Amino acid sequence: MRKIRTLFLFVFILSAVNIHAAMECTAWNQVTSAASFGERTQAAYMVFNGKIWLAGGSRLGPYYGDVWSSYNGATWNSATSLAEFGIRQGQSGLVFTNTAGGPLPGVEKMWIIGGEGSGLKNDVWCSTDGVTWTLATNTASFGGRSEHTSVVFDGAMWVIAGMTASSVVKNDVYKSTDGVNWVTMTANAGFPARKLHTSVVHDNKMWVIGGISGSVLLRDVWYSSDGITWNAATASAQFAARYMHTSVEFDNKIWVIGGSIGSGLWVKDCWYSTDGAVWAKPTMTAELTERAGHGSVVFNSQMWAIAGQGLSSVFLNDAWWTGDAVNTATATPQATATTYYPPTITATRTLTPAATATAQVPVNTATCTRTAVIETEPTPAITVTEDDTDVYPNPCKDHVKIVFNVNKKTDIKIYVYAFNGSLVDTVDYTAGRTPNEKLYQIRLDTSKYAPGMYFYVIQGKDEDGNIINYKSKKFMIKR
């Protein structure tokens, strides 16, 4: 007879008045120094479908037309070695849903715009999976251009400035709601012509930051609420004039990261501003390495810097993050009861010495490597959805148990990271079918881990080839 376990679960009701969230950008954490996409600069970076995406770029002579994605910034998977848009650098990338007209209206997609390959491009491509790319137009009215910027703002895609034919640098602005038809909002914006600048959306405005115009490096900041009229927030920001930097909006601030302050002079500093006029430099206990022509995104509530060109013109294929969320809230616990029927499993452990454990049906079959141990003891009252996961005990001492859900035979890879972003352990796990229960748990030996905060990421691929992106979770080791 199966045991029935009843547990009182505490449900926390948060008072909105007392909730405060802040981002601590105090250190850069490297998750890989040699990502599988290879060294490159001037690629396009996007966040789509729970992953960071990278498309194209270059390394000295070679241009790339490949597309890669990552669930965690450390492990990168190739979507295609040569996309339909071909080889290029200096293109822009964004994520946008065209509601009417253009390819696949109503579906969110990644978009690649312009760039330089065999000449300057004025084509626009889109994809829902990173594998197959659809041409929206190869005759966009903004003309062939590279080293421009693009943002999504006010229900449209925007193209801002950049370099056009005969190396002419522009200060024009275009927008499109379908990727096919592009409207000139201004042929001569209020800001000086530029390329290799950055653009970001913040405070319901579009922003243009820095760049290079001819041989003049810029440190000005401009904003617009309509793309037509542009106003200067500052002509001389506190950071050094630069180009090939990156910018994102993070923690309700505009950030400027790295870049070049002169020929061969790469920097690693970060600056932020809430209004575009006054800029401050955070105190970092661990800094990013110098770079320009890299990519930056906001992913998993963290700010990322990826690849680019470093000191001595060394090309990079690393990935870094910063910005831990610190939440404070007043919570009132309320107790509710739930009934849980624990699963029973049969498992084989391939560690040395080999061991097997057998329990009653229904049957789950699994093969593990490294420090994983399949557990036959009952799981506590935990409910996880198809792509969810949980961990207990938390905090833990010498082991932790990771629980997740499958409904088909699935190859599982678990990555364990220290909270500074360094990879600590990996676990390979093949989960079999279950006729009734779908809940799996493995026991991870943490006795050799140092006390502190950790998190894990689970990636799965089922027998039909479907990718499962499980939610990541944190756990703490206390001794």
N, C-alpha and C positions, 0 to 999 in steps of 0.2 A: 504494500500500500504506500502510495506516495505521501511524503510529508507535506503538510500545508503550513506555511510560515506567514504569520501576520506581523507586520511591523508598522509602527507609527512613524509616518514621514512628516518632517517639519516643513511647512510651506511658509515662505517668507513674503510678507506683504510690505513692499517698499513705499515709503512716503515720498511722493514726488518732490515735496518741498525740501527734503533733506538729502536728496541725491546729488552728488557732485562727481564728475568724472574729469580727470586730468591725464595728460600724457607726459611721461617723464622721458625726455630725450637726453639722457645723460651719458650714453655709451653706444658706440657702434659695435655690433656683434657679427662676426663673419661666420656664415654657415657653410660656405665652400670657397676654396681658392682655385678650383679647377673644374668648373661646371662643364658638362658634356657638350654644350653647344659650341665650345671653342672660343678662343680669343677674338674680340671684335669691338668695333666702335660704330657709332651712328646707326644703330638699329632702332626699330620701333618697339615700344613696350606698352602693353595693355593688361588690364585685369578683367577677366571674363570667365564666367562659369566656374568660379571658385579657384581659379588658377592665374598665375602670372604667365603672360605670353610674350615671346620675343620673335621678331620677324626681320630678316635681312640684316644689313649692315656690311661692314668691310674690315679688312685688315691689310693695310698697305695697298698693294695692287688688287688682290681678289675682292670681288663683291659677292655677297651671299644672297640666296633666294630661299633659304630654309625657314622653317617655323618650329619653335620649341615651346613647351609649356612645363610648368612646375606647380605642384600642390604646396610646396614648402620652401622654395627658393634654393634648396640644396640638391635635390634630385630633379633632373630635367629629362623630358621625354620628347623625342622627335615626332612632330605631326607630319611633316613632309620635308624631304631634302631639297626639293625645288618646287615652289608653289607656282601657280599659274601666272602670278604677277612678275615672275622672273627675278633676276638679280638686281639689287639696288641698295643704295645707302642714302641717308639724309631724308628719308620719307617720314611722314607722320602717321601715327596710328591712334585710333580711338574706338570706343564702343558706343553704339548708337542704334536706336530703333526708328527706322523710317516708317511713319504711320500711313503714308499714302504715296504711291508711285515708287519707282525704283525696284531693285530686287527684293523679293520676299518681304513685302510690307507687313508691319506688325510683329516682326520677329527681331529680337535683339541680335546684333552681329558685331563682329570686329571689322574694322575698316582700315585699309592702307591707302594713303593718298600721296601721289607724286613721288619725288625722289630722283636720284640720278643712277642710271645704269648704263645702257648704250645711249647716252644722251639724257637730257632732262625730260622728266615724265609729267604729263598732265592727265594721267589715268587715275581711276578710283576703283578699288576692289573691295569685296566684302566676303565674309565667311561665317558660318555658324559653328564650325568645328575645327578650324585651323588646318584642315586637310584639303578641302576643296574650296577654291576661291572663285567668285563670280565677278565678272567685269560689269561695273555699273556704267562707266563711260571711259573712253580713251581720248576724249576731246574736251575736257573740262575747260571752262572759259577762263580760269585763272592762268592758263598757259603752263608750259613746262617749267617746273621749279623744284628746287631742293633746299634743304636747310631752313624750311619754314616751320611754322607751328600750327597745330590744330587743337581745338577744344570743342566740347559740346556745351551749348548755351542756348537758352530760350527756345528749346525744341528744334534746334538745327545744328549742323556741323559747320565749323568755321575754319577757314584757312587764312593765316595772318603772315604777311611779309615773306621774306626768303629771297633766294637767288634765282633769277630767271636767265633767259638766253643771253649770251655774250657776257656772262658774269655780272649782269645788272642786278643791283640789290634794290628791293622794293619796300614800300610801306603801304601796300594796298590790303584790302580786307574783303573776303568773299564768304558767302554762306549758302548752304543747301539743306533742304529738308528731305531729299530723296537720294542724294549721292550722284544724281545724273545732271540735274540743272543747278548751275551755280550762279548766284546773283552778286554783282559787284556792289558792296555796301559803300565803299569809298576807294577811289584810285589813289588818294593822297591823304592818308591819315595824319593826324596832328603830330604823331611821333616821327622821328627821323627814320629813314630807310635803314633796314638791318637784316642780318641773317644770323643763324646760330644763336638766337635768343631763346627765351622761354615764354610760354603763355600758360595761364592757369585761371580757373574760375573761383572767385572768392567774393563774399559779401554781395552776391547777385550782380557781379560785374566781371567782365573779362579784363585780364591784366597782361601787359607785355613788359618783360624785364630784361635789361641788358642786351648783349649781343655785340656784333661788330659791323661797322659801316665803313667800307673801304679798308683803311688801316687803323681806323679809330675804334678803340674799345669803349663800350658804353656801360654806364652804371645807373641809368635812369629807369624810372618805373612809371608806367602809364596805365590808365584804366578807362573802360567805356561800358555803358549799360545798353548800348544799341549797336555798337560796331561802326558807327558813323562819326560820332563826336568823341574825341579822345582827350583826356585831361591828364596832366602830369601830377603824380603824387609826390615825386621828387626828381630833380635833375641830377642829384648826386647822393646816392644811397651810401650808407656807412660801409658797405662792403666794397672791395676793390672792383674796378671795371673789369668785366669778364665776358667770355663767350664759351660756348660748348659746355655750359653748366646745365643743371636740371632744376626744375621747380615743381612743387606739389602743394596742394592745400592739405594741411594736417593739423588736427587739434585747433581748428578755427583760426589757423594762421597760414600765411604764405611762407614757404621755405625756399631758400636758394642753397644748392648743394654743389660744391666743387666747381670745376671749370678751368679755363685757361685765362691767365692774366697777362699773357704775352707769349711770343713764340717759344714753345717748349717749356713754358712755365705753368705747370699744373698745380692746383691747390686742392686742399681737402677740407676747407672750412665750411661751416653751415651757418646760415643766418635766417632769422624769422621776423615777421612783422604782422601786426593785426590790421594795419591801415595802409601799408605800402609806402608810407612816408618815413617812419622811424623803424630802424632795423637793429636787432640785437643779436649777439652771438652767444649761444648757450655754452655752459661749461661742460665739457665732455671728459669723462674719466678714461675713455678709450675712443680714439679718433679713427675716422675713415682714412684709408690711404689716398694719396694724391691721385686725381684722375680728371679727365675731361672726355666729352663725347660718350658718356655713360648713359644709363637709363635710370629713372626713378619712378616708383609707383607707390600708392598706399594699398597695402594688402594685409589682411588679418589684423587690422588696427595697428599696423606698424608701417614705418616709412622705410623704403628699400632703396639701395643704390647697387647697380648691377653693371659689371663689365666696364668698357671704355678703354681709354689709353692712359697709362700711368707714367711715372718718372722715366727718363731716358727713352721715351717713346715706346716703352714696353706695353704691348696690348694685354688686356686683362679678360679673364672669364670667371671672375669671382662674384659673390653676392653677399650683401651686408644688410642688416636691419637695425633700427633703433625705434624707441618709443613704446614703452610698456604702459598699458592703461592702469591707472590707479583709481579705483572706485571707492567712494565712501558713501554709506547709506545707513539710515536708521531703519531697522527691520523689526517687525513684531511676529514672533513665531506662532503658528497655529498648528495643532496636531490633527492629522487625518489618518485613517487606517486603510491599508490596502492588503489584499491577499495575494500571495505569490506561490506558484508551484515550481519548485526548483528543478532544473533539467538534470538528467543523468547522462553520462557519456562514456564512450569507449575511446581510448586515446593511445597513440604510440609516440614515444619520445625518442628522438634519434641522438640524444646527447650521449656522452660517455660517462659512466657505463650506461648501456642501453637499458631501458626499462619500459614496462607496459603497465597500464592500469585499466581495469575493466569494471564497468558498472552496469546497471540495468538499462534496458531499452526505455525510450527511444535512443538511437545511436547517433553520435557525432564522431566522425573520424578526422584526425588531424595529424600532420607531421610538422615538427618544429626543429629549428636549428638554434645554435648559440645558447643564450641564457633562458630560453623559454621553457616552461614546464606546463603541461596540460593538467588542469585541475579536475578532480572528480567530486570534490566536495560541493555542497549546494551553494549557489550564488545568492547573495542577500537580495532584499527586495529592490531590484533595479529594473526599470523599464527603459529600453532604448528603441528608438525608431530605426528604420532600415539603414539610414546613413549616420546614425548616432553611435556613441560609444560612452563608456563610463569606466571609472577606476576606483578601486578600494583596496585596502584601507587607505585613507588619505586624511592626514599624513600617515606615512608608513615608516618602517625601520629597515628590515632586511629583504622584504619582498613587496611587490604590489601586483594586484590582479586586474587585468584589462578585460573588459567585457564588451562584446560587440555582436551584431546581428548579421546573419546571412540567410538567404533562401535558395541558393544554388551553390554548387561546388565553386569555390572561389579561392584564388591565389591571393594571399594577404602578405603585405610587407609593412612591418611596424618600424618606424624610426623614432629613436629616443634621443632627445636633445637636452643638454644643460640649458639653463635659462639664459645663458650668454650666447646661445645659438650654436654652440659646438656640438657636433654629432657624437653621441656617447655609445650607442648600441643600435643594432638592427636585428630584427627577428623575421624569419621567413616562416610562413604558416599556410598550409592548405586546408581549408575548411570544407568538409563534405556536406552532402545533403542531410537533412533531418526530416523525418516524416511528420513530427509534431513541433517539438521545441526548435527555436532558431537561435537561441542565445548561446554564445560561446564565451569562454573565459580562459585566459592563460595566466600563468604565474611567472612573473618576471623577477629574477634574482637581482636585487638592488644592493646586496651586501657589500659589493665592491665600489658602489657609487659614493661619492662624498656627500655629506648632508647638504641640503639646499633644495632649490626649486627646479623642477624639470617639466618638460612637456613631451608628448608623443604625437605622432602623425601616422594615421593608418591609410594605406592605399590598397585597393582591392580590384581585381579583375576576374569576373565570373566566367563560367564555361562558355557563355555566348559572346564573350569579348567585351561586355559592358564594363566601363570603368566606374568604380564606386569611390567617392570622395568622402571618407568619414570625417566627422568633426574632430578637431584636435582637443586634447584636454591636458590640464596641468596637474601635477601631483608634487607633494613635498616629502622629503626624507628628513626625519628628525631622529637623533639618537642622544 
